Amino acid sequence: MTELYSIGEVAKTMGVSVQTLRYYSSIDILHPKHINSLTGYRYYSADQLHFIDRIKYLQKFGLSLKEINNIINNNDITQLLSILEKQETECYKEIIKLHETIDDIEWYKNYFSYIKDNHDNNNEDNNDMGITYTKYFKKRYMVTTKIIQNEPKSNFHIRLHAIKNSKKFKNLKYMRQFSYILDYDSVLEGSLNPLYLGMFIKEPPHFQNCNIMDIPEGNYFCFKARILSESWNPQPIQMFFSKTKEKPVLVLANEYENDLHEYSHCIYEIQILIPNSHPTL
């Protein structure tokens, strides 16, 4: 007679619970080799350990017990290969998703450290707020809402959130940074006149919409300012753009939060597109 092992011995050897082995039996995936008619004790043969190991191995790949049951009971290797290929595809999708999440985390870390790394937040005199510089940006995309003159801030913020969470827009990959598009003439006067509120998206959208704006590639004249609470010195802007024949057509103000509760005093990086520094508009 083939040597048999009790359910407890098999559970310990194979690293599963007794309840798991009983469940295998209840769903017809693996029955004990022998059940004592008097005691009801369950016994397994050594060759059945191979089946338990296979079940555990396939579960590691994400196969359900129902799928494993069909494969084993039908002895269907073709079905097994088909399901494994499907699981492999899903794993690759998960890898891509994880890489995207890591990329988002890295961006958000940089978002909060950008001003800290380039600005002395402890310097309330803001001596470096008047520093100007140029930066090159590739083409960017932004979901926006138009701002009605003198309307409350809450209105256009709520409107942007409603657009972002609408059926057509909710699956876009947003970069959580609020940005204004400003009126250039007002910027020259050191005052705030926002035309649009928006939020950048990571990838080119797969559809066109009046609420999606292309932000051109090119060189941008930049400086930092607390635009919601302070004015700024427009003289460096006037001096720089007095040398250009064309009037700038785009002014961005990108928010960089330094407080998780209050944002009206946070720093914005103003980016003014330098005329003739971009391929096309």
C-alpha positions as CSV (number, residue, x, y, z in Angstrom):
1,M,0.0,0.0,0.0
2,T,1.2,3.5,-0.9
3,E,2.5,5.3,2.2
4,L,0.0,8.0,3.3
5,Y,0.5,11.2,5.2
6,S,-2.1,12.8,7.5
7,I,-3.6,16.2,6.6
8,G,-1.6,17.8,9.4
9,E,1.7,16.4,8.1
10,V,1.0,17.5,4.6
11,A,0.0,21.0,5.7
12,K,3.2,21.4,7.6
13,T,5.4,20.0,4.9
14,M,3.8,22.1,2.1
15,G,3.4,25.3,4.1
16,V,-0.3,25.6,3.8
17,S,-3.1,25.4,6.4
18,V,-5.3,22.4,7.1
19,Q,-8.2,24.6,6.2
20,T,-6.7,25.2,2.7
21,L,-6.4,21.5,2.0
22,R,-10.0,21.0,3.1
23,Y,-11.0,23.9,0.8
24,Y,-9.1,22.3,-2.1
25,S,-11.3,19.2,-1.6
26,S,-14.5,21.1,-1.4
27,I,-14.0,22.7,-4.8
28,D,-12.8,19.4,-6.4
29,I,-9.3,20.6,-7.2
30,L,-7.6,18.0,-5.0
31,H,-9.2,15.3,-2.9
32,P,-7.3,13.2,-0.2
33,K,-6.1,9.9,-1.4
34,H,-7.9,8.2,1.4
35,I,-10.4,9.2,4.1
36,N,-10.8,6.9,7.1
37,S,-14.5,5.9,7.1
38,L,-14.5,5.6,10.9
39,T,-12.6,8.6,12.0
40,G,-13.0,10.9,8.9
41,Y,-9.2,11.5,9.0
42,R,-7.8,12.6,5.6
43,Y,-4.6,11.2,4.2
44,Y,-2.5,12.1,1.1
45,S,0.0,10.3,-0.9
46,A,3.5,11.6,-1.7
47,D,2.7,12.2,-5.4
48,Q,-0.1,14.6,-4.4
49,L,2.4,16.9,-2.9
50,H,3.4,17.7,-6.5
51,F,-0.1,18.9,-7.2
52,I,-0.2,21.1,-4.1
53,D,3.1,22.7,-5.1
54,R,1.8,23.3,-8.6
55,I,-1.4,24.9,-7.3
56,K,0.7,27.3,-5.1
57,Y,3.0,28.1,-7.9
58,L,0.2,29.0,-10.3
59,Q,-1.5,31.1,-7.6
60,K,1.7,33.1,-7.4
61,F,1.2,34.1,-11.0
62,G,-2.3,35.4,-10.2
63,L,-4.3,32.5,-11.5
64,S,-7.6,31.9,-9.6
65,L,-8.3,28.5,-8.1
66,K,-11.2,28.1,-10.6
67,E,-8.7,28.6,-13.5
68,I,-6.2,26.2,-11.9
69,N,-9.0,23.6,-11.3
70,N,-10.0,23.7,-15.0
71,I,-6.5,23.4,-16.2
72,I,-5.5,20.5,-13.9
73,N,-8.7,18.5,-14.2
74,N,-8.7,18.9,-18.0
75,N,-5.0,18.4,-18.2
76,D,-5.0,21.3,-20.6
77,I,-1.5,22.7,-21.2
78,T,-2.8,24.9,-24.1
79,Q,-5.2,26.6,-21.8
80,L,-2.4,27.0,-19.2
81,L,-0.2,28.7,-21.8
82,S,-3.0,31.0,-22.9
83,I,-3.7,32.1,-19.3
84,L,0.0,32.5,-18.5
85,E,0.4,34.7,-21.5
86,K,-2.6,36.9,-20.4
87,Q,-1.1,37.1,-16.9
88,E,2.3,38.1,-18.3
89,T,0.6,40.9,-20.3
90,E,-1.1,42.1,-17.1
91,C,2.2,42.1,-15.2
92,Y,3.9,44.2,-17.9
93,K,1.0,46.7,-17.6
94,E,1.4,46.8,-13.8
95,I,5.2,47.4,-14.3
96,I,4.4,50.4,-16.6
97,K,1.9,51.7,-14.0
98,L,4.4,51.4,-11.2
99,H,7.0,53.3,-13.3
100,E,4.5,56.0,-13.9
101,T,3.7,56.2,-10.2
102,I,7.4,56.5,-9.3
103,D,7.7,59.2,-12.0
104,D,4.8,61.1,-10.5
105,I,6.2,60.8,-7.0
106,E,9.6,62.1,-8.2
107,W,7.9,65.0,-9.9
108,Y,5.9,65.9,-6.8
109,K,9.1,65.7,-4.6
110,N,10.8,68.1,-7.0
111,Y,7.7,70.3,-7.0
112,F,8.0,70.9,-3.2
113,S,11.8,71.1,-3.3
114,Y,12.1,73.4,-6.3
115,I,11.7,76.7,-4.5
116,K,13.6,75.4,-1.5
117,D,16.6,74.4,-3.7
118,N,16.5,77.7,-5.6
119,H,15.3,80.1,-3.0
120,D,16.0,80.9,0.6
121,N,12.5,80.4,2.2
122,N,13.8,81.7,5.5
123,N,14.7,85.0,3.8
124,E,11.6,87.1,4.3
125,D,13.3,90.1,2.6
126,N,13.1,88.0,-0.6
127,N,16.4,89.4,-1.9
128,D,16.5,86.8,-4.7
129,M,13.0,87.4,-5.9
130,G,14.2,90.0,-8.3
131,I,16.6,87.7,-10.0
132,T,15.7,87.0,-13.7
133,Y,16.8,84.1,-15.8
134,T,15.9,82.2,-19.0
135,K,14.8,78.6,-19.2
136,Y,14.0,76.4,-22.2
137,F,10.9,74.3,-22.2
138,K,9.6,71.6,-24.6
139,K,6.0,71.8,-25.7
140,R,3.6,71.4,-22.8
141,Y,-0.2,70.9,-22.5
142,M,-2.6,72.4,-20.0
143,V,-6.2,71.9,-19.1
144,T,-7.6,75.4,-18.5
145,T,-10.7,77.4,-17.7
146,K,-11.2,81.0,-18.7
147,I,-11.4,83.5,-15.8
148,I,-14.1,86.1,-15.9
149,Q,-12.9,89.5,-14.9
150,N,-13.3,90.2,-11.2
151,E,-15.0,86.9,-10.5
152,P,-14.2,85.2,-7.1
153,K,-11.3,82.9,-7.0
154,S,-13.4,80.0,-5.8
155,N,-15.5,80.2,-8.9
156,F,-12.8,79.4,-11.5
157,H,-11.1,76.9,-9.1
158,I,-14.4,75.0,-8.8
159,R,-14.9,75.3,-12.6
160,L,-11.4,73.8,-13.3
161,H,-12.0,70.9,-10.9
162,A,-15.3,70.2,-12.6
163,I,-13.6,70.0,-16.0
164,K,-10.8,67.8,-14.6
165,N,-13.3,65.4,-13.1
166,S,-15.7,65.3,-16.1
167,K,-16.0,62.1,-18.1
168,K,-13.9,63.2,-21.0
169,F,-11.0,64.7,-18.9
170,K,-10.8,62.5,-15.8
171,N,-8.4,60.0,-17.3
172,L,-5.8,62.5,-18.3
173,K,-2.6,62.4,-16.3
174,Y,-2.4,65.6,-14.3
175,M,0.6,67.2,-12.7
176,R,-0.8,68.8,-9.5
177,Q,0.4,72.3,-9.9
178,F,-2.0,75.2,-10.5
179,S,-0.9,77.7,-13.2
180,Y,-2.2,81.0,-14.3
181,I,-2.0,82.5,-17.8
182,L,-1.5,86.2,-17.2
183,D,-2.1,89.4,-19.2
184,Y,1.3,90.6,-20.3
185,D,0.5,94.3,-20.1
186,S,-0.6,93.9,-16.5
187,V,2.6,92.0,-15.7
188,L,4.6,95.0,-17.1
189,E,2.7,97.2,-14.5
190,G,3.5,94.8,-11.6
191,S,-0.1,93.8,-11.2
192,L,-2.1,90.6,-11.5
193,N,-4.7,90.1,-14.3
194,P,-5.2,86.3,-14.7
195,L,-6.8,85.2,-17.9
196,Y,-6.9,81.5,-17.4
197,L,-6.4,79.0,-14.6
198,G,-4.9,75.6,-15.6
199,M,-3.1,72.5,-14.7
200,F,-0.5,70.7,-16.8
201,I,-1.0,67.2,-18.1
202,K,1.9,64.8,-18.6
203,E,1.2,63.6,-22.1
204,P,-0.3,65.1,-25.3
205,P,-4.1,64.7,-25.1
206,H,-5.8,62.2,-27.5
207,F,-8.6,64.7,-28.3
208,Q,-9.0,68.4,-29.0
209,N,-11.0,70.7,-26.8
210,C,-11.4,74.4,-26.1
211,N,-10.3,73.7,-22.5
212,I,-6.9,72.2,-23.6
213,M,-4.2,74.7,-24.4
214,D,-0.9,74.0,-26.1
215,I,2.0,75.7,-24.3
216,P,4.7,76.4,-27.0
217,E,8.2,75.1,-26.9
218,G,10.8,77.8,-26.5
219,N,12.9,80.0,-24.3
220,Y,11.1,81.7,-21.4
221,F,12.2,84.8,-19.5
222,C,11.6,83.9,-15.8
223,F,11.5,85.3,-12.4
224,K,9.8,84.5,-9.0
225,A,7.1,86.5,-7.3
226,R,4.4,86.0,-4.7
227,I,1.7,87.1,-7.2
228,L,-1.3,86.6,-4.9
229,S,0.0,88.8,-2.1
230,E,2.6,91.1,-3.5
231,S,3.5,93.2,-6.5
232,W,6.8,92.9,-8.3
233,N,9.3,95.1,-10.0
234,P,8.5,95.3,-13.7
235,Q,11.6,97.1,-14.7
236,P,13.7,94.0,-15.5
237,I,10.9,92.8,-17.8
238,Q,10.6,96.1,-19.5
239,M,14.3,96.3,-20.1
240,F,14.6,92.7,-21.5
241,F,11.6,92.9,-23.8
242,S,12.4,96.4,-25.0
243,K,15.0,94.7,-27.2
244,T,12.4,92.5,-28.9
245,K,10.4,93.7,-31.9
246,E,7.4,91.5,-31.0
247,K,5.2,91.6,-27.9
248,P,5.2,88.4,-25.9
249,V,2.0,86.4,-26.5
250,L,2.2,84.1,-23.4
251,V,2.8,84.6,-19.7
252,L,2.6,81.7,-17.3
253,A,2.7,81.8,-13.5
254,N,3.3,78.3,-12.0
255,E,2.5,77.8,-8.4
256,Y,5.0,76.3,-5.9
257,E,3.4,75.6,-2.6
258,N,5.4,76.0,0.6
259,D,2.5,75.5,3.0
260,L,-0.1,72.7,2.9
261,H,-2.8,74.8,4.6
262,E,-2.4,78.3,3.1
263,Y,-1.4,79.1,-0.4
264,S,-2.0,82.8,-0.9
265,H,1.6,83.7,0.1
266,C,3.3,80.9,-2.0
267,I,5.9,81.7,-4.7
268,Y,5.1,81.5,-8.4
269,E,7.6,81.2,-11.2
270,I,6.6,83.6,-13.9
271,Q,7.5,82.4,-17.4
272,I,7.2,84.8,-20.3
273,L,7.7,83.2,-23.8
274,I,10.4,85.1,-25.6
275,P,9.3,86.0,-29.2
276,N,10.9,84.1,-32.0
277,S,12.4,81.5,-29.6
278,H,9.9,78.8,-30.5
279,P,9.4,76.8,-33.8
280,T,5.7,77.4,-34.1
281,L,2.8,78.7,-32.1
